[in-house]
């Protein structure tokens, strides 16, 4: 089991780079807009969202390398993309070059949301799969915390402090790339490609008491070979497809990425100074990490649905309070406190669940493309919503924006109640059989 934990943590480091890359731009937000004298629309859609558009492309096409080259080889490619993006962004002298290198890092983010959870879910025993895949989310929020802290520490070191903010990511990216070379390939991917002996050795480590041949037979019995030309849009996979779409849709219509990208700006809108806003952002990162740890420890005990109930109710309360704060002009620390509650609700609910859930609901031979679909929905919205935030704040106002997010979370609560199945403690093969029958 120790080896499985180590392999899972290593693969999950892709999440650290995901979190760091996504949020590090928030510290450079206003500096870059002032430096390049960009309009709100250009700054939002090109400079700030360059990485997110790359993430969309990465997510859409990630199923191809993940299934064809394997989970491990794809994870190695991610590290290379992150490294190139960090160095290139730091050395950029104009907004378009900056956006192109951020775009490369975004491709790495999009691919990591498929390859890393797929890899971890396929090496994990059913009774601890939620916790192990949850390492990815923990690494993600730890990356967010480190990015907020890094931005705070690097802010003001010089007129080019933004270069250090975005460039420092190269160091963890190189370390991750070296570490991922040490993990084995996914046993389920190996079986799909006829490498039974190599897969058997890894399955024996995963379940030392189990009969390897029996495990191989069980996986192969419930699987279909890639050459069958099946796809996730076939009628029998309709239910898992709808589930992947809805959980990804609601994840982003909570406003989470819009908030993470513009945390300092939102705090300044609420009346805090620049330094206090950056420091409050560090507090957001700490809250995110602590409640993600709690969620990871509860996901295999309470189950996926129970955590989604807790998160949904927390979302509705906190987002409604944030909207009221902007409508009624509540100043000072009211908005940060409400947003801390929002982050806690996200971390224990959607934050812990989304990548676990999407990695569980598709059969082995379609896991890459199924996750690619769910992740694509997530990232298209994650690109569009933050890109629109500067414009929406300056037109309809922050109060209306947060009201919309609160209403979306009421709909999420209904989704959890009436549609979402519980996947806790069930093998991937059994889940595939059950969810396919419901389609």
C-alpha positions in Angstrom: 0.0 0.0 0.0 2.9 2.4 0.7 4.0 2.1 -2.9 0.5 2.9 -4.1 0.4 6.0 -1.9 3.8 7.1 -3.2 2.8 6.6 -6.8 -0.5 8.5 -6.2 1.2 11.4 -4.6 3.8 11.6 -7.4 1.0 11.7 -10.1 -1.0 14.1 -8.0 1.9 16.6 -8.1 0.5 17.5 -11.6 -2.3 19.0 -9.5 0.1 21.3 -7.6 1.3 22.7 -11.0 -2.3 23.0 -12.1 -3.2 25.0 -9.0 -0.1 27.2 -9.0 -0.4 27.9 -12.8 -4.1 28.8 -12.5 -3.7 31.3 -9.6 -0.2 32.8 -10.0 -1.6 35.1 -12.7 -3.8 36.9 -10.1 -0.8 38.6 -8.5 0.2 40.0 -11.9 -3.3 40.9 -13.0 -3.4 44.7 -12.5 0.4 45.1 -13.1 0.1 43.6 -16.6 -3.0 45.6 -17.5 -1.2 48.8 -16.6 2.1 47.8 -18.2 0.6 47.0 -21.6 -2.3 49.5 -21.3 -4.9 46.8 -22.2 -8.6 47.4 -22.3 -10.8 45.4 -19.8 -12.0 43.1 -22.7 -8.5 42.4 -24.2 -7.0 42.0 -20.7 -9.7 39.6 -19.6 -10.0 37.5 -22.8 -6.4 37.4 -23.9 -3.9 38.2 -21.2 -5.7 36.7 -18.1 -7.4 33.9 -20.0 -4.6 32.7 -22.3 -3.9 29.8 -20.0 -7.6 28.9 -19.8 -8.0 28.7 -23.5 -5.0 26.4 -23.6 -6.7 24.4 -20.9 -9.8 24.0 -23.0 -7.8 22.6 -25.9 -5.8 20.4 -23.6 -9.0 19.0 -22.0 -10.7 18.4 -25.4 -7.9 16.4 -26.9 -6.3 14.9 -23.8 -8.2 11.7 -24.1 -6.2 10.8 -27.2 -2.7 10.7 -25.8 -4.0 9.4 -22.4 -5.5 6.4 -24.1 -3.0 6.0 -26.9 0.4 6.7 -25.3 -0.7 5.8 -21.8 -1.3 7.7 -18.6 2.4 7.8 -17.5 3.8 9.1 -20.8 1.1 11.8 -20.9 2.0 12.9 -17.4 5.7 13.3 -18.4 4.6 15.5 -21.3 2.6 17.7 -18.9 5.8 18.5 -16.9 7.6 19.6 -20.1 4.7 21.9 -21.0 4.6 23.5 -17.6 8.3 24.2 -17.6 8.3 25.8 -21.0 5.3 27.9 -20.1 6.8 29.3 -16.9 10.1 30.3 -18.5 8.5 31.7 -21.6 5.9 33.7 -19.7 8.6 35.3 -17.5 10.7 36.4 -20.4 7.8 37.8 -22.5 7.8 41.5 -23.5 4.4 41.9 -25.0 0.9 40.6 -24.2 0.5 38.3 -27.2 3.8 36.4 -26.5 2.8 36.2 -22.8 -0.6 34.8 -23.8 1.0 32.2 -26.1 3.3 30.8 -23.3 0.4 30.9 -20.8 -1.6 29.0 -23.4 1.1 26.2 -23.4 0.8 25.9 -19.6 -2.9 25.8 -20.0 -2.6 22.8 -22.3 -0.7 21.1 -19.4 -3.5 22.0 -17.0 -6.2 20.6 -19.3 -4.3 17.3 -19.9 -3.5 16.9 -16.2 -7.1 16.9 -15.2 -7.6 13.8 -17.3 -4.3 11.9 -17.1 -3.6 12.2 -13.3 -7.0 11.3 -11.9 -7.3 8.4 -14.5 -3.9 7.1 -13.5 -4.5 7.3 -9.7 -8.0 5.7 -10.0 -6.6 2.8 -12.0 -3.9 1.9 -9.5 -6.2 2.4 -6.4 -8.1 -0.2 -4.4 -11.9 0.5 -4.4 -12.1 1.2 -0.7 -9.4 4.0 -0.8 -9.9 5.3 -4.3 -11.6 8.5 -3.3 -8.9 9.4 -0.8 -6.0 8.6 -3.3 -7.6 10.5 -6.2 -8.3 13.2 -3.7 -4.5 13.7 -3.4 -4.7 15.4 -6.8 -7.2 17.9 -5.4 -5.1 18.5 -2.3 -2.0 19.1 -4.4 -4.1 21.5 -6.5 -5.2 23.6 -3.5 -1.7 23.4 -2.0 -0.4 24.8 -5.4 -3.0 27.6 -5.1 -1.9 28.4 -1.6 1.8 28.5 -2.6 0.9 30.7 -5.6 -0.9 33.2 -3.4 1.9 33.2 -0.9 4.5 33.5 -3.6 2.7 36.5 -5.1 2.5 38.2 -1.7 6.2 37.7 -1.0 7.4 38.7 -4.5 5.1 41.7 -4.8 7.1 44.9 -4.7 10.6 43.5 -5.2 10.9 45.6 -8.3 9.1 46.9 -11.4 9.4 43.5 -13.0 8.2 41.5 -10.0 5.5 40.0 -12.2 8.2 38.1 -14.1 9.3 36.3 -10.9 5.7 35.6 -10.0 5.0 33.7 -13.2 8.6 32.3 -13.8 9.1 30.7 -10.4 6.8 27.8 -11.5 9.7 26.4 -13.6 11.3 25.0 -10.4 8.5 22.7 -9.2 7.7 21.8 -12.9 11.2 20.4 -13.4 11.1 18.5 -10.1 7.7 17.0 -11.0 8.9 15.8 -14.4 11.8 14.0 -12.8 9.6 12.3 -10.2 7.0 11.1 -12.6 9.7 9.0 -14.5 9.8 6.7 -11.4 6.1 5.5 -11.4 4.9 2.4 -13.2 2.4 2.4 -16.0 -1.4 2.0 -15.2 -2.2 -1.8 -15.0 -5.6 -1.3 -16.6 -4.0 0.6 -19.5 -1.4 -2.2 -19.9 -4.2 -4.8 -20.0 -6.0 -2.9 -22.7 -2.8 -3.0 -24.7 -2.1 -6.7 -24.2 0.7 -6.4 -21.7 -0.8 -8.9 -19.1 2.4 -9.9 -17.4 3.5 -6.3 -16.7 0.0 -5.4 -15.5 -0.1 -8.5 -13.3 3.0 -7.4 -11.3 1.4 -4.0 -10.6 -1.9 -5.6 -9.6 -0.1 -7.8 -7.2 1.2 -4.7 -5.4 -2.2 -3.1 -5.4 -3.9 -6.2 -3.8 -1.2 -8.5 -2.4 -3.9 -10.9 -1.0 -5.8 -11.2 -4.3 -5.5 -13.7 -7.1 -3.8 -11.8 -10.0 -5.3 -14.0 -12.7 -8.7 -13.5 -11.2 -8.2 -9.7 -11.1 -7.1 -9.7 -14.7 -10.0 -11.7 -15.8 -12.5 -9.5 -13.9 -11.1 -6.3 -15.5 -11.0 -7.9 -19.0 -14.5 -9.3 -18.7 -15.9 -5.9 -18.1 -13.8 -4.1 -20.7 -13.9 -3.6 -24.4 -10.8 -3.5 -26.6 -10.0 0.0 -28.0 -10.3 -1.3 -31.6 -14.0 -1.8 -31.0 -14.5 1.8 -32.0 -16.9 2.5 -29.2 -17.3 6.1 -28.0 -18.8 8.0 -25.1 -21.6 9.4 -27.2 -23.2 6.0 -27.8 -26.7 5.6 -26.2 -25.5 3.1 -23.6 -23.1 5.7 -22.1 -25.6 8.5 -22.0 -26.1 8.5 -18.2 -22.4 8.8 -17.3 -22.0 11.4 -20.0 -24.9 13.5 -18.4 -23.3 13.1 -15.0 -19.9 14.3 -16.2 -21.5 17.3 -17.9 -23.6 18.4 -14.9 -20.9 18.0 -12.2 -18.5 20.0 -14.4 -21.1 22.6 -15.3 -22.0 23.3 -11.7 -18.4 23.3 -10.6 -17.8 26.4 -12.7 -21.1 28.1 -12.3 -20.3 28.3 -8.6 -17.9 31.1 -9.7 -14.9 29.3 -8.2 -12.4 30.1 -11.0 -13.6 33.6 -11.4 -13.0 34.2 -7.7 -9.5 32.5 -7.7 -8.4 34.5 -10.7 -9.6 37.8 -9.4 -9.4 37.4 -5.6 -7.3 40.5 -5.0 -9.5 42.6 -7.3 -12.7 41.4 -5.6 -11.3 42.3 -2.2 -10.3 45.7 -3.4 -13.8 46.2 -4.8 -15.0 45.4 -1.3 -12.9 48.3 0.1 -9.6 46.6 1.2 -6.2 48.0 0.2 -3.9 46.3 -2.2 -1.6 44.8 0.4 -4.5 43.6 2.6 -6.2 42.1 -0.5 -3.1 40.1 -1.4 -2.8 38.9 2.2 -6.5 37.9 2.3 -5.8 35.9 -0.8 -3.3 33.9 1.2 -6.0 33.3 3.8 -8.2 31.9 1.0 -5.4 29.5 0.1 -5.1 28.2 3.6 -8.8 27.8 4.1 -9.0 25.9 0.7 -6.2 23.5 1.8 -7.5 22.8 5.3 -11.1 22.0 4.1 -9.7 19.9 1.2 -7.8 17.8 3.7 -11.1 17.4 5.6 -12.9 16.4 2.4 -10.3 13.9 1.4 -10.5 12.2 4.8 -14.3 12.0 4.6 -14.8 11.1 0.9 -14.5 7.3 1.5 -16.4 7.4 4.8 -19.4 9.6 4.1 -19.4 9.2 0.4 -19.5 11.5 -2.6 -23.1 12.5 -2.3 -23.0 13.6 1.3 -20.0 15.9 0.7 -21.8 17.4 -2.3 -24.8 18.1 -0.1 -22.6 19.9 2.5 -20.8 21.8 -0.2 -24.0 22.9 -2.0 -25.7 24.3 1.1 -22.4 26.1 2.0 -22.3 27.6 -1.5 -25.8 28.9 -1.3 -25.4 30.5 2.1 -22.0 32.1 1.4 -22.7 33.3 -2.2 -26.0 34.9 -1.0 -24.1 36.7 1.8 -21.4 38.0 -0.7 -24.1 39.3 -3.0 -25.8 41.1 -0.1 -22.5 42.6 1.0 -22.1 44.2 -2.4 -25.7 45.3 -2.7 -25.8 46.9 0.7 -22.3 48.2 0.8 -20.9 46.2 3.7 -17.3 47.2 4.0 -14.1 45.9 5.7 -13.7 42.2 6.4 -17.3 41.1 5.8 -16.6 40.0 2.1 -13.4 38.1 2.9 -15.2 36.2 5.7 -18.1 35.2 3.5 -15.7 34.2 0.7 -13.7 32.1 3.2 -17.0 30.2 3.8 -17.5 29.9 0.1 -14.0 28.4 -0.3 -14.6 26.0 2.6 -17.8 24.8 0.9 -16.1 24.4 -2.4 -13.1 22.5 -0.9 -15.2 20.0 1.0 -17.7 19.5 -1.8 -17.0 20.1 -5.5 -13.3 20.5 -5.0 -12.9 17.1 -3.4 -15.4 15.3 -5.6 -15.2 16.4 -9.2 -12.0 14.7 -10.3 -12.7 11.6 -8.2 -16.3 11.3 -9.6 -15.4 11.9 -13.3 -12.6 9.3 -13.1 -15.0 6.7 -11.7 -18.0 6.8 -13.9 -16.7 5.7 -17.3 -15.5 2.2 -18.4 -11.7 1.6 -18.6 -11.5 1.8 -22.4 -13.4 5.1 -22.5 -12.0 6.6 -19.3 -9.7 9.0 -21.1 -12.3 10.3 -23.6 -15.0 10.4 -20.9 -12.8 12.5 -18.6 -11.8 14.6 -21.5 -15.5 15.4 -22.1 -16.2 16.3 -18.5 -13.0 18.3 -18.2 -13.7 20.1 -21.4 -17.1 21.3 -20.1 -15.4 22.4 -16.9 -12.6 24.3 -18.7 -14.7 26.0 -21.4 -16.8 27.5 -18.6 -13.6 28.2 -16.6 -12.3 30.2 -19.5 -15.5 32.1 -20.4 -16.6 33.0 -16.9 -13.4 34.6 -15.6 -12.8 36.3 -18.9 -16.2 38.0 -18.5 -15.7 39.1 -14.9 -13.9 42.5 -15.4 -16.6 43.5 -17.9 -19.5 42.2 -15.7 -18.2 43.9 -12.6 -18.0 47.2 -14.4 -21.5 46.9 -16.0 -24.0 44.9 -13.9 -22.0 45.0 -10.7 -20.5 42.4 -8.4 -23.8 41.9 -6.5 -25.6 40.6 -9.5 -22.7 38.3 -10.5 -22.7 36.6 -7.1 -26.5 36.3 -7.1 -26.3 34.4 -10.4 -23.7 32.0 -8.9 -26.0 31.5 -5.8 -29.0 30.5 -8.0 -26.8 28.0 -9.9 -26.0 26.3 -6.6 -29.6 25.8 -5.8 -29.9 23.9 -9.1 -26.7 21.9 -8.1 -28.4 20.9 -4.9 -31.4 19.5 -6.9 -28.9 17.6 -9.2 -27.3 15.9 -6.1 -30.6 15.0 -4.6 -32.3 13.5 -7.7 -29.6 12.4 -10.1 -26.1 11.8 -8.6 -25.3 8.2 -7.8 -23.1 7.2 -4.9 -19.8 5.6 -6.1 -18.1 5.0 -2.7 -16.4 1.6 -2.3 -17.5 0.2 -5.6 -15.0 -1.2 -8.1 -14.5 0.6 -11.4 -15.8 -2.4 -13.3 -18.9 -2.7 -11.2 -19.6 1.0 -11.6 -19.2 0.8 -15.3 -21.8 -2.1 -15.5 -24.3 -0.3 -13.2 -24.2 3.2 -14.9 -24.2 1.7 -18.4 -27.4 -0.2 -17.5 -29.1 3.1 -16.5 -28.5 4.8 -19.8 
